[in-house]
Amino acid sequence: MSNLNIKKDGALDLVSVGALVNRLDPGIIPFRKAQEFQIHVSGGEFNVAANLSDCFGMNAGIATAMVDYPIGDLIHERVRAMGVKPFYKRFKHNGVNGPNMATVYSDRGQGIRPPVVFYNRANEAGALLKPGDFDWNAIFAGGVRWFHSGGIFAALSETTGEVIIEGMKAAKKAGAVVSFDLNFREKLWNIWGGEKKAVEIIARIVENVDVLVGNEEDLQKGLGIPGQDVESKSKLDPTAFFGMIDKVIKKHPQVKAVATTLREVHSTNHHTWGAVAWVDGKTYVSPTCELGVVDRVGGGDGYASGFFYGLLTGETPEEAVKLGWAHGALLTTTPGDTSMVTVEQVRAFAQGGSARIQR
């Protein structure tokens, strides 16, 4: 067990705060030639709640913006289908230009051609969220064990970071463990403040955080921590990541765990996949496996949710890393950003399962 002091029970195992989006996915066809697409409902913070609920059978909630128009209805239906309890701040759509639910456009790439991601986040309802929009005491009234947010939501506007900080402080008061996925997205920060602003806001958020999720680049750019001169033999070598932990902890001594995925991209459809975590001064490394990737989006959130699940259910940190690694790996084998696999499949793979047919 880690010294995270996770509460034994609560009406909600996890609550996330973040923006819901719909992701349009034309498959392997680039958008400039697309004629149709699948709609996936997503959002870095929502994905974690959805995975915990749908795959791992936990009680999860999302505090987010919802717009009263057909796209909002579509997204709400998927939230319900994943079993996530919504706490909405509602916005009226004016029938013309918003407020909107954001759209993420992302083809899957294929082979040597990488996926391309871009957004339409114009007049996004999520960016309008501000402190006071959620009654945290009411949301946490039945007890909450874990609270999660991320850097994508923090990057949306001047007010979203403040919402995260307000939620985290209330969650701490309610006795929850607090996590934050740095998810550093340059495109989003560049619009209104760039890296300097990001480091400033994220530093204030991380003061409240117990568990950080983020790769080497996230730690460097999000926390403003210079990288190591560790010669990394490959993307799967965790030396450089672990080398940065000392600096992270020096800057943010209350952080008790830092976790990330390790991914070597051979081609769009072939990755080697691993995961690591630092918990209470000890390091844990997953096995590695070869992935035949269908849709890579959401793999990192898949790891985070499996890792949180392990810790929430009292598994050892080592076991939690394996569960997260297995779930993230399986998540890349299905379309969409959220889980389509079962906890049994995750456990079987975490224990060294194979891709042999299950009869």
C-alpha positions as CSV (number, residue, x, y, z in Angstrom):
1,M,0.0,0.0,0.0
2,S,1.1,3.6,-0.6
3,N,0.8,6.3,1.9
4,L,-1.9,8.1,-0.1
5,N,-4.4,7.5,2.7
6,I,-7.3,6.7,0.4
7,K,-10.6,6.7,2.1
8,K,-12.2,3.3,2.3
9,D,-15.6,4.4,1.0
10,G,-17.7,7.2,-0.4
11,A,-20.7,7.6,-2.7
12,L,-18.3,8.5,-5.4
13,D,-15.0,6.7,-6.0
14,L,-13.8,9.5,-8.4
15,V,-14.9,12.9,-9.6
16,S,-13.3,14.6,-12.6
17,V,-13.6,18.2,-13.6
18,G,-13.0,19.0,-17.3
19,A,-14.6,19.7,-20.7
20,L,-16.5,17.2,-22.7
21,V,-15.8,17.1,-26.4
22,N,-16.9,15.2,-29.5
23,R,-14.2,13.7,-31.6
24,L,-14.8,13.2,-35.2
25,D,-12.9,10.3,-36.6
26,P,-12.8,9.5,-40.3
27,G,-10.7,6.4,-39.7
28,I,-7.6,6.2,-41.9
29,I,-8.9,8.8,-44.4
30,P,-7.3,12.3,-43.9
31,F,-9.9,15.0,-43.2
32,R,-9.3,16.7,-46.5
33,K,-10.6,13.7,-48.3
34,A,-13.1,12.4,-45.6
35,Q,-16.7,11.7,-46.6
36,E,-17.9,10.3,-43.2
37,F,-16.7,9.8,-39.7
38,Q,-17.5,8.2,-36.4
39,I,-18.3,10.4,-33.4
40,H,-16.5,9.6,-30.2
41,V,-17.3,11.4,-26.9
42,S,-14.2,12.3,-25.1
43,G,-12.2,14.7,-22.9
44,G,-9.0,13.8,-21.0
45,E,-10.7,14.2,-17.7
46,F,-13.9,12.5,-18.7
47,N,-12.1,9.5,-20.2
48,V,-10.7,8.6,-16.7
49,A,-14.1,8.7,-15.1
50,A,-15.7,6.8,-18.0
51,N,-13.1,4.1,-17.9
52,L,-13.4,3.7,-14.1
53,S,-17.1,3.4,-14.4
54,D,-17.5,1.3,-17.5
55,C,-14.5,-1.1,-17.3
56,F,-13.7,-1.1,-13.6
57,G,-17.3,-0.9,-12.2
58,M,-16.6,2.1,-9.9
59,N,-18.8,5.1,-9.1
60,A,-17.5,8.0,-11.1
61,G,-18.7,11.5,-11.8
62,I,-17.9,14.4,-14.0
63,A,-18.3,18.1,-13.3
64,T,-18.5,19.9,-16.6
65,A,-20.3,22.3,-19.0
66,M,-23.3,21.1,-20.9
67,V,-25.0,23.0,-23.8
68,D,-28.7,22.6,-24.4
69,Y,-28.7,21.7,-28.1
70,P,-28.6,18.4,-30.1
71,I,-24.8,18.0,-29.8
72,G,-25.1,18.4,-26.1
73,D,-27.8,15.8,-26.1
74,L,-25.6,13.4,-28.0
75,I,-22.8,13.8,-25.6
76,H,-25.0,13.5,-22.6
77,E,-26.3,10.2,-23.9
78,R,-22.8,8.8,-24.1
79,V,-22.0,10.1,-20.6
80,R,-25.0,8.1,-19.3
81,A,-24.1,5.1,-21.4
82,M,-20.7,5.0,-19.7
83,G,-22.4,5.2,-16.3
84,V,-20.8,8.4,-15.3
85,K,-22.8,10.7,-13.0
86,P,-22.9,14.2,-14.5
87,F,-22.8,17.4,-12.5
88,Y,-23.6,20.0,-15.3
89,K,-23.3,23.7,-15.4
90,R,-25.8,24.3,-18.2
91,F,-25.5,26.8,-21.1
92,K,-28.1,27.8,-23.6
93,H,-27.1,27.7,-27.3
94,N,-28.2,30.8,-29.3
95,G,-28.8,28.7,-32.4
96,V,-26.0,30.4,-34.3
97,N,-22.5,30.7,-32.8
98,G,-22.7,29.1,-29.4
99,P,-21.8,28.5,-26.7
100,N,-20.6,25.2,-28.2
101,M,-19.5,21.7,-27.2
102,A,-15.9,21.6,-28.6
103,T,-15.0,19.4,-31.6
104,V,-11.8,17.5,-31.9
105,Y,-10.9,16.4,-35.4
106,S,-8.5,13.5,-35.6
107,D,-7.8,10.9,-38.3
108,R,-6.1,7.7,-37.4
109,G,-3.2,7.8,-39.7
110,Q,-1.8,4.5,-41.0
111,G,1.6,3.0,-41.3
112,I,4.2,5.7,-41.9
113,R,1.5,8.4,-41.9
114,P,0.9,9.8,-38.4
115,P,-2.5,10.8,-37.0
116,V,-3.3,14.5,-37.3
117,V,-5.2,16.3,-34.5
118,F,-6.8,19.8,-34.7
119,Y,-9.7,21.5,-32.9
120,N,-12.7,23.7,-33.2
121,R,-13.0,25.1,-29.7
122,A,-14.5,28.4,-30.7
123,N,-16.9,29.8,-28.0
124,E,-16.6,26.6,-26.0
125,A,-18.9,26.3,-23.0
126,G,-16.1,24.5,-21.1
127,A,-13.8,27.5,-21.3
128,L,-16.6,29.7,-19.8
129,L,-16.6,27.7,-16.5
130,K,-15.5,29.8,-13.6
131,P,-15.2,29.4,-9.8
132,G,-18.7,29.3,-8.2
133,D,-20.2,27.3,-11.1
134,F,-20.2,24.0,-9.1
135,D,-21.5,23.4,-5.6
136,W,-18.6,21.2,-4.6
137,N,-20.0,20.6,-1.1
138,A,-23.2,19.2,-2.6
139,I,-21.2,17.1,-5.2
140,F,-19.0,15.6,-2.4
141,A,-21.8,15.4,0.2
142,G,-22.0,11.5,0.1
143,G,-18.2,11.3,0.3
144,V,-15.6,11.3,-2.5
145,R,-12.4,9.2,-2.6
146,W,-10.5,10.7,-5.5
147,F,-10.6,13.9,-7.5
148,H,-9.0,14.3,-10.9
149,S,-8.4,17.0,-13.5
150,G,-5.9,17.8,-16.2
151,G,-3.9,20.2,-18.3
152,I,-6.2,20.2,-21.3
153,F,-9.0,21.8,-19.1
154,A,-6.5,24.1,-17.4
155,A,-5.4,25.4,-20.8
156,L,-8.8,26.4,-22.1
157,S,-9.1,29.9,-20.5
158,E,-8.2,32.3,-17.7
159,T,-10.9,30.8,-15.5
160,T,-10.6,27.0,-15.9
161,G,-7.4,26.7,-13.9
162,E,-9.2,28.6,-11.1
163,V,-12.1,26.1,-11.3
164,I,-9.6,23.2,-10.9
165,I,-8.0,24.8,-7.9
166,E,-11.3,25.5,-6.2
167,G,-12.4,21.9,-6.8
168,M,-9.2,20.5,-5.6
169,K,-9.3,22.5,-2.3
170,A,-12.9,21.3,-1.7
171,A,-11.9,17.7,-2.5
172,K,-9.0,17.9,-0.1
173,K,-11.3,19.2,2.6
174,A,-13.6,16.2,1.8
175,G,-10.7,13.9,2.3
176,A,-10.1,12.9,-1.3
177,V,-6.8,12.0,-3.0
178,V,-6.1,14.6,-5.7
179,S,-4.6,13.8,-9.1
180,F,-3.7,15.9,-12.1
181,D,-2.7,14.8,-15.6
182,L,-0.3,17.4,-17.1
183,N,-1.4,16.6,-20.6
184,F,0.6,19.5,-22.0
185,R,-1.0,20.8,-25.2
186,E,1.1,23.5,-26.8
187,K,-1.6,24.5,-29.3
188,L,-4.1,25.3,-26.5
189,W,-1.7,27.3,-24.3
190,N,-0.3,29.3,-27.2
191,I,-3.6,31.0,-27.9
192,W,-3.6,33.0,-24.6
193,G,-0.3,32.9,-22.8
194,G,2.0,30.2,-24.0
195,E,4.5,28.2,-21.9
196,K,5.2,30.9,-19.3
197,K,1.5,31.2,-18.4
198,A,1.1,27.5,-18.4
199,V,4.0,27.0,-15.9
200,E,2.5,29.8,-13.6
201,I,-1.0,28.3,-13.5
202,I,0.1,24.7,-13.3
203,A,2.4,25.5,-10.4
204,R,-0.6,26.8,-8.4
205,I,-2.7,23.7,-9.3
206,V,0.1,21.2,-8.4
207,E,0.3,22.7,-4.9
208,N,-2.9,20.7,-4.2
209,V,-1.9,17.5,-6.0
210,D,-1.0,14.1,-4.5
211,V,-0.6,12.1,-7.8
212,L,0.8,13.6,-11.0
213,V,0.5,12.0,-14.4
214,G,2.8,13.1,-17.2
215,N,5.7,12.1,-19.4
216,E,9.1,13.7,-19.5
217,E,8.0,16.4,-21.9
218,D,4.9,17.2,-19.8
219,L,7.0,17.5,-16.7
220,Q,9.5,19.8,-18.5
221,K,7.0,22.1,-20.2
222,G,4.1,22.0,-17.7
223,L,6.2,22.3,-14.5
224,G,9.0,24.3,-16.1
225,I,11.6,21.8,-15.0
226,P,14.7,21.4,-17.3
227,G,15.3,17.9,-18.7
228,Q,18.1,15.6,-17.7
229,D,21.2,14.9,-19.7
230,V,20.5,11.3,-19.2
231,E,21.3,9.4,-22.4
232,S,18.1,7.5,-23.0
233,K,18.7,4.4,-25.0
234,S,15.2,4.3,-26.2
235,K,11.8,5.8,-25.5
236,L,11.2,2.8,-23.3
237,D,14.1,3.5,-21.0
238,P,12.7,5.2,-17.9
239,T,16.0,6.6,-16.7
240,A,15.4,10.1,-17.9
241,F,11.9,10.2,-16.5
242,F,13.0,8.9,-13.1
243,G,15.9,11.3,-13.2
244,M,13.5,14.2,-13.3
245,I,11.5,13.0,-10.3
246,D,13.9,14.5,-7.8
247,K,13.4,17.9,-9.3
248,V,9.7,17.5,-9.4
249,I,9.6,16.5,-5.7
250,K,12.0,19.3,-4.7
251,K,9.6,21.8,-6.4
252,H,6.4,20.1,-5.2
253,P,7.2,18.1,-2.0
254,Q,3.6,17.1,-1.3
255,V,3.5,15.0,-4.5
256,K,3.4,11.3,-3.5
257,A,3.2,9.6,-6.9
258,V,4.2,10.4,-10.5
259,A,3.2,8.0,-13.3
260,T,3.5,7.9,-17.1
261,T,3.4,5.6,-20.1
262,L,6.4,4.8,-22.2
263,R,5.8,4.5,-25.9
264,E,8.1,3.7,-28.8
265,V,6.3,4.5,-32.0
266,H,7.6,2.2,-34.8
267,S,4.7,3.2,-37.1
268,T,1.2,4.5,-36.6
269,N,-0.1,0.9,-36.1
270,H,2.9,-0.6,-34.3
271,H,4.0,0.7,-30.9
272,T,6.1,-0.9,-28.1
273,W,4.3,0.0,-24.9
274,G,5.3,0.3,-21.3
275,A,4.5,2.2,-18.1
276,V,6.2,3.4,-15.0
277,A,5.4,5.1,-11.7
278,W,7.3,6.6,-8.8
279,V,5.4,6.1,-5.5
280,D,6.6,7.2,-2.1
281,G,10.3,7.1,-3.2
282,K,10.1,3.7,-4.9
283,T,10.1,3.1,-8.7
284,Y,7.9,0.6,-10.5
285,V,8.2,-0.5,-14.1
286,S,5.6,-2.5,-16.1
287,P,6.4,-5.2,-18.6
288,T,6.6,-4.1,-22.2
289,C,4.5,-5.4,-25.1
290,E,4.0,-4.8,-28.8
291,L,0.8,-3.1,-29.7
292,G,-1.1,-3.4,-33.0
293,V,-2.8,-0.1,-32.7
294,V,-6.3,0.6,-34.0
295,D,-6.8,4.0,-32.3
296,R,-4.1,5.4,-30.1
297,V,-6.1,8.3,-28.7
298,G,-6.9,7.8,-25.0
299,G,-4.2,5.3,-24.2
300,G,-2.6,7.6,-21.6
301,D,-6.0,8.1,-19.9
302,G,-6.4,4.4,-20.1
303,Y,-3.2,3.9,-18.1
304,A,-4.1,6.6,-15.6
305,S,-7.6,5.1,-14.9
306,G,-6.2,1.5,-14.4
307,F,-3.5,2.9,-12.2
308,F,-6.0,4.8,-10.1
309,Y,-8.3,1.8,-9.9
310,G,-5.4,-0.3,-8.6
311,L,-4.7,2.2,-5.8
312,L,-8.4,2.7,-5.0
313,T,-8.9,-1.0,-4.6
314,G,-5.8,-1.4,-2.3
315,E,-3.5,-3.2,-4.8
316,T,0.2,-2.7,-4.4
317,P,1.7,0.2,-6.5
318,E,3.4,-2.5,-8.7
319,E,0.1,-4.2,-9.4
320,A,-1.6,-0.8,-10.0
321,V,1.1,0.0,-12.6
322,K,0.4,-3.3,-14.3
323,L,-3.4,-2.9,-14.3
324,G,-3.0,0.6,-15.8
325,W,-0.5,-0.6,-18.4
326,A,-2.7,-3.5,-19.4
327,H,-5.8,-1.3,-19.7
328,G,-4.1,1.4,-21.7
329,A,-2.7,-1.3,-24.1
330,L,-6.1,-2.9,-24.6
331,L,-7.7,0.6,-25.1
332,T,-5.6,1.1,-28.2
333,T,-7.1,-2.0,-29.8
334,T,-10.5,-0.4,-30.1
335,P,-11.8,2.8,-31.7
336,G,-12.7,5.8,-29.6
337,D,-11.1,7.4,-26.5
338,T,-12.7,5.4,-23.8
339,S,-12.7,1.7,-22.7
340,M,-14.5,-1.0,-24.6
341,V,-12.8,-3.9,-22.6
342,T,-13.8,-5.7,-19.4
343,V,-11.9,-5.7,-16.1
344,E,-11.5,-9.5,-16.6
345,Q,-9.6,-8.9,-19.9
346,V,-7.5,-6.3,-18.2
347,R,-6.6,-8.6,-15.3
348,A,-5.8,-11.5,-17.6
349,F,-3.4,-9.3,-19.7
350,A,-1.8,-7.7,-16.6
351,Q,-1.0,-11.2,-15.4
352,G,0.8,-12.0,-18.6
353,G,-2.1,-13.1,-20.7
354,S,-1.7,-13.6,-24.4
355,A,-3.8,-12.8,-27.5
356,R,-4.8,-16.4,-27.9
357,I,-8.5,-16.9,-28.6
358,Q,-10.7,-17.2,-25.5
359,R,-13.1,-20.0,-26.2
